[in-house]
Structures are given as C-alpha cells and as structure tokens.
Amino acid sequence: MRVLTYSLIVMAISATFGVGWLVDIAYEQYHTEQQTRDVDKLKLMEQLGNGVASSLEQISNKTAFIDHWQQSDNEYQVGLIDITELPLPVGLLDQLQQGEPLLLESAEYLTFHYFLASTEQIFTLKTPIENIAPTEDNTNYLFTLLFYAALTVLMLLWVYPLIIRLIRLRKAAKSFGEGDLTQRIEVSATSYIREIEHEFNHMAQRIDDLVTDVKLLGSAVSHDLRTPLARIQFGIDTLREEDKPETRCIYEKKISDNVAEMTALVETLLRYARLDQNMLSMEKKSLDLDELITNCISNVQQENVEKSLEIRYENPLETLYVLADASYIRMVVNNLLYNAIAYGNGIVCVKLTKQDKMATISISDNGDGIDESLHTDILKPFVRGPNNTNKGHGFGLAIVKRILDWHNGSIKLCNSSELSGAKFIAELPIR
C-alpha cells in the first residue's frame, strides 16, 4: 500500500502544481499579447491626434475645419477649447504646453488633448471607450477548461494501470473461490498494489498447502491407522483363543506396541495441526544465524558423542542477521541435521552463505541421496524415503518447509556434489 499512497501523493502534487504552472504560463503569454494589442490601439489614436493637431496648426480657419469634421459621419469627435476653460493642475498644464498629449478618461469616452501654440487653444480628439477597450471573450473559461482537462487526463493515466491490476486481482480471487487453487497473480515491479498481490499469492499458497495437507493426512492416516488397528484386532481375537500365559503375554505386548504406535501418530498429527496456530503468535526478532547454527551443531555433537560423527561447518566472514523466531529456526536446523545424521554415513557438511539478499543454509550428508523423482514429494507430510528404516511418520521435512514459508523463506533439495548424498538448502531473507 505504500507504493499506492506515494504514487497518489506524487501524482496529485505534480498534476495540480505542474499543470497549473503550465496553464499560468500560457495564460500570461496570451494576456501580455492582448495588453500589447490594447496599447497599440492607444498609440494609433495618439498618433492620429498628433497628425490632426499638426495640420490644424497650419490652418487659419480652424473653426471651419472643426465644423466640417463634425458634420461628417465620424465616430471620432473633435473640438477646440480655450486653455482657460480646461481646469488642470499646474503640472499637467505645463506638460500639455510642452507638446505632450494629455489623455483623460470618462465613463464613456477617451479624450486626447493637444496644445495649439499658435492660438493658445486645446485641440481635443474624443473616441468611445469600446473602440479602444478589448472585446469581451471567453479566453479565461478556455484556460480553465484546459486545466481541468489536463488534470482529468493525468488522473486517467494514473488510474488505468490500477484498474487493470484490480480487475486481474478480482478475476484471480473469483477463480480461486470457485475452486481453482492454482490461481496466482503475476506481480509487476511497477504495480501500485504490489504488496496486496504478494499477500494474495501468499494466502493462495497457504490455502493450497493446507488443502494438500488435508488430502495427504486423510489418505495417510487411513493407511497408517488401519495397519495397527488391524494388528490390534488380530491380537485381541488371538487372545480370546489362547490359554497359555506365555503366549498371551507376547500378544499383549504386541497390542501395547500397536497402541503406542497409534498414540505417537495421533500426537504427531496434533502437533503438526497446532503448528500453524502456534506460528500466529511467534515473535520475530533479529537473529544471528552463525551463532544459532554453531549452538545447534554443538548440541547435536554432544548427543551423538558415542557415534563416529564428523560435522564440517563453513561460515561467512560477515555476520548474517535475519528477522525470525529463534525457536522455530532452531527447529529447522535441528531437523535438517538429524535427517542428515540419520540417512548419512557419519559425515555432515553445513554451509552458511549469502546470495543476493538471502541467507542460505545448506546441509549435506554422505548417504545414498534421494531420487530426483522424490525431491518435491519428500517435503510433504507422511512422505518418507524409499530406504527409510527409522521410526517416524515423515513430518520432519514438512515442518521445516512450513516454518520457512512463514518466514518468507524456501527450501530446496538436490544431490550433493561433495559428499554424494542428499543436500538440503534453506533460504531466509536477510534483514
């Protein structure tokens, strides 16, 4: 949501101020040109008055000229007045007598005044204001419409990708709700709702894993429970027909072992089912992986001190920190170590490396390895290797995968090139 918020703020600010700035520049340029045209009209009128006043200076019968002008159908009115009839401040009067025209404005007219030195009179040229004033237009409305049109276009350019991503998210959610659990969204680096799309994919994967687990649990439980139940039933039927105390003790011991096996299975199922609920309350803190792995290796070596066990550990020069719950990451490392010890032949290689923004923990053994056809299924509950001779129900690696998923990590399986056995690679994002 941060990308969406930041992009909205940036777009709103840039659109409002940027478009407003561009429209202001265009309007100022247009307004300046309009004012220039208005000034040019006044200059023309002033020049016209100067020409008529100069000509009038050469005419002896000025009154006849004025009368003849007034008789013609002319929108410009002229007149002659005595200088004493025009009450002007001394400063303006001096300006007029020095040959500079004087412009006076009334409600309806603009009047240019010119001093005629030969007769001590003032020649006036009067024109209606509408001839000089700019004609009223709708230019201001045009620029306002241009501003809002530009804002609308920018908003559409910003909203269109968001609408497309939301439509894809809605279609994926609808298909997922209809039962297509493979639906995922291709997350784009430029998407405004990238975090929401990541969360949707994570949620979809979690639901898919849970549904898969339910199917596996259903099929596996029916098999793993049916076998001890059948043996218990057989033992009970045999006990009913057996009178020898020694033989009865043997069958009672077998029945007890089968009950213990069923109890262990049920406890494992309950522990795996509670795993998700417990992870909801896990506390993620900054965790030094090198220190944690060193402690796990030390504990494992102390538990297997009587065995011929060699654990090689290669750690990086820099300290790698991850944001994780220490107890669960310790469970991941311990499960992978115990798995390597159980299926290996005494040599385990542990490496902690950094690849891009991920901390990588690889644990290899020198056992027989795991067939490539089982590399995916071996991480599922109730799935065990073909050469499994150890007790257990195949939940160790499933728990590892579930914990790493909750920490936005991953686990991969391949065959080790160094020890020829299996190699598990766990990845966690570096803080």
N, C-alpha and C positions, 0 to 999 in steps of 0.2 A: 504493500500500500504506500510505502514511502515514495516509490518511483511515480505512482499516480498523483500523489499530493504535490511533489516537487514539480512535475511537469505541468500540472494545472496552475500552480502559482506562477511559474516562469511564463507560460503561455498567456495568462491573464495580464501580467505586468507588461510583457513585451507587446502584446496586441493593443492594450489600452494606450500606453505611452508611445509606442513606436508608430502605430497608425495615426494617433492624434498628432504626433510631431510631423509626420509626412503631410497630413492634411493641412496643418497650420502653415507649413512652408508653401504649399501650393496656393493656399488662400491669400497669404501675404503677398506672394508674387502677383496674383491676379489683382488684388486690391491696390497694389502700388501702380500697376499699369493703368487701372481705372482712374486713380487720382492724377496720374500723369496726363491722361486724356482730358480730365476736367481742367487742369491748369493750362493745358494748351488752348482750350476754348477761351479762357480769360485773356491769355496772351494775344490771341487773334483779335478779340474785342478791343483790347488796349491799343494794338497797332492800328486798327481801323479808326479809332477815335483820334489817335495821333495824326493820321493822314488827313482826316477831315479838318481837324483843328489847324494844321499847317496850311491847307488850301484856303481855309476861311480867313487866315491872316492876310492873304493876298487879295481878297475880295473887298471892294469898298462898300458895297451894299449888302451887308451881312444879313440884315433883317429879311430882305427879299429871298436870299438863299434858304434861310430857315423856313420861311413861309412856304416856299416851293417844296421843300422836303416834307413838310407836314401834310401838304395836300396829296402827296403821293401815297399809295397804299403800302406803307412800310411798317414793319413791326418794331423797328428801332426808332425811338423818338429823340429829337434833338432840340436844343433850346439855348438861348442866350440870357444870362442874368448878370446884373451888375455885381461886382465883387463885394459891395457893401450890403447886398441883400442876402449874402450867404454867411451866416454866423459860424465862424470856425475858430478854433483855438489858434493862438499866435503861431505855434509850431507847425500845424498843418497848413496854415495860410502861407507861411514862409516856404514850405515845401512846394506848395502849388505854384507860387510866384517864381520859383527857381526852375520851373519847367517840368516837374514831376507830376504825373497824373494822380488824381485822388479818386479812390473807389469807395462809394458809400452804398450801403445795402438797406433796403426797406423790406417790408413783408412780401411785396410782390415784385419789386424791381431791383436791378443793379444799375447804379448810375456812375459813369465815369466823368470826372471834371477835369477840364483843361484850361489853363490861363492864357488869355489872348493879351499879350503885352501892348499891342497897338491901340486897343480901345479900353484897356483896363476892365475887360469883361471875362466872364467864365463861360466856356462852351461846355454843354452837358450832352452826353450820349447815354440814353436810357434804354435798357433791354429787359424784358420779362425774365424772372429767375429761371423759369422752366427751360429757357433756351440754353442756359449755362449749366444748371444742376443736372447730375447724372440721372438718366431714366431709371425708374424702379425696375429691378429684375429679381429673379428667384435664385440668384447665384448662391446665396447663403444656404438656402434649402438644399441646393445641389451638393454642396460640400458636406453638409450634414448627412445626407443620404449616402454619399460616398464613404464617409467614416463608418456608418453602421453596416454598410455592405461589406467593407473590408473586414470589420470585426466578425461578421457572420461567416465569411469565407474562412478566416483563420480558425474559428471555432469548429467549423465542419471538418477542416483538415486535421484538427487535433482529435475530434470526437470519432471520426470514421474508423481509424485503427482500433480504438477502444470498443466500438460497437461490433466490429468483426471478431475481436477476441472474445467478447461476451457471448456472441452467438455461438462460437465454437465451444465455449465452456458450457453453455446451456445444452447444446446437442450432445456433448460427451456425457454430461450429467444425466440427461434423459435416457441415453442408450445404456448407461451404467445402471440406472434404476430399473430398466427393463430386463436386466439380467446379463448384459454383455460386460463381464468383469475385465475384459482385456482393453477397455477404452482408456486411452491416455491422451493427454494434450501435449503437442509438440511446443515446448516453451521457447519463445523467441527472446533474443537478448535485448530487443527494443520494445518489448511488450510493457505496457503500463501496469498490468496486473500479473507480472511475472511471479511474484510471491504467492498470489492466490492460486495460480496454475500449478506451482510447485506443491502447494499444500493439497490441491485436488489430486495430483498424481500420487502423492504420499498416502493420502487417505484411501485412494483406489487400490494401491498396492497392499495396504494393510488389510483392507476388507478381503481382497483376493487371497492373501495369505491365510487369513482366518477361515475363509470358506474351504480352502485347500486343506488346512489343518483338520477341520471338522470331518471332511471326507476321509482323510488318512486315518484319523482317530477312529472313525466309525468302522472302517474296514479292518484296521489293525487290531482294535480292541476285540472285535468279534472273533478274530483268529486267535489272538494271544490269550483271551479269556476262555474261549471254547476248549482249548487244549487242556489246561489244568482242571477245568470243570469236568471234562470227560474222564481225566485220570482220577479225580476225587470220587466221581460216581462209580467208576470201576472199583476203586479201593473199598468203598462202602459196601458194594454188592459182594465183594470178596470176603469182607469181614463177617458178613452175615452167614457165610457158609463155612467159615474157618473156625476151628475149635482149638488149634494148637496155639498156646500163648506166644511162642517164639515167632510164629508166622504172623500172628495178629500184631505183634509189636512192629514187625517190618512194615506192614501195610499202614499201620497208624503213623509210623514215621514218614512214609511217602505222602500220606494225606496231609500231614502237618507241613511238609515241604511245599506241597502244591498250594496250600492256603497261604503260606508265607510269600510264595511267588506272586499269587494274586494280590495280596496286600501291597507288596512292593510296586506292582504295576499300577494299582489304583492310586497309591501315594505319588508315583511319578506323574500320572495324569493330572492329579490335583495340583501338584507343584508347577507343572507346565501351564495349566489353565490359570493359575494365580500369577504367573509371571507378568502378563500384560497389566493386570490390576496393580501389582506392586510397582511397575515401572512408571505408572502415572504419578507416583509420589517420590520418584528418585530425585536426588539433589546433585545437579551438575556443578562441578567446581573445576578450577584449573588444576590439571593433573600432570605430573612429571612422569612420562611413560618409562623412561630409563630406570628411574627409582622403583617403580611398580614391578617392572619385568625382573629386575635384579632380585627383589624380595620373593617373587613367585618362584624363580629358579632355585633360590636358596632353600625355600621350604620344601620344594619337590625333592631336592637332593638329600635333605635330611630324612625325608620319609622313605627314600629308597637307598639308604646308606649301605644296606647289605647287598644290593644288586650291583652288577658291573654296568654302571651308567655313566656316560660321558655327555655333558651338555655344553655345547660351544655357544658363546654369546658374543655377537658383534654389535656394538652400539655406535651411534654417530658422534661426531666431535661436538656438535651443538646440542643443547637441551631442547627437547620437543615437548611442548605443552598442548594438551587437548582439553576441551570443556566436556567433562564426563563425570559419571558417578563411579568413584573408585572401586566400590564393592562389585559392581557389575563388570567393569573392565578386568578386574582381577579374576572374576569367574570365567571370562573369555580366555584369558591367558592360561589359567589353570586347566580348563577343559582341553585346550589345544595341546598343552604339554602332556597331560595324562593320556590323551589319544595317541600322541607320537611315541610315548613310552610303551603303551600297551601294544601297538601294532608295529613298532620298530624292533631293531635288534641291538639296542644298547647305545646308539649314538643319536643325539638330537642336536640340530643346529637352529639357533634363534638369531634373527637379524632385525634390528630396528633402523629403518632408513627414512629419508624424507624424499618424496616425489611430488613436485609442484607444491600444492597446498595440503597434501595428505601425509599423515604419518603411517608408515607401512610396517606391520609386524609379520614377519614370515617365520614359520616353524616347520622344519623338515625332519624326516626320520629316514633311517636306512632299512626300512622294511620292504615288503613286496610291492608297495604302492597300491593305487586304486585304479581300476579300469576306467578309461575315459567315458564310457557309456554310463557310469555311475556318478560322474562329477557333479551333476545337477541334483540328482535324487538323494545323494548321500547327506545333503543338508536338510532333508525333510524328516519329520518325526517318524519313528518306527522303522527307519531305513538303516540297515547295518551292512557292513562289508561282507563279501561272499566268504571270506576266510575268518569270520568273526567267531572266536572261541571264548570271548569274555562275557561275563554277566552284564546285563544291561538291556535297555529297550530301544536304544537308538535315539535318545533325546539330547545327547551332549552337543552335537553339532547344530541341531535345530535351535537349542537355546542360545548358542553362540551367534547364529545368524539373527535371531530375534533381538538380541541385545544390541548388535551392531546396527541393525535397522533403526532402532530407537535413538541411536547416537548419530544418525545420518552417515553411517559408515557402510562397509560392504565386506564380503568375504569371498575369496576365490580359491579354487583348488586346481592344482596341477601336479605333475610329477617332477621331483627334484633332480636336477642335473648333477648335483654334487654328491648326494647320498643315495640316489636311485629309488628312494621311497616316495611317500606322499609329501606334498608341500602345501600348507595352508597359508594364505596371505590375507591378513585382516587389515583394513584401511580405516582410518579415522581422520576427520578434518582437523587440521592444526589450528589452534586458537590464534 
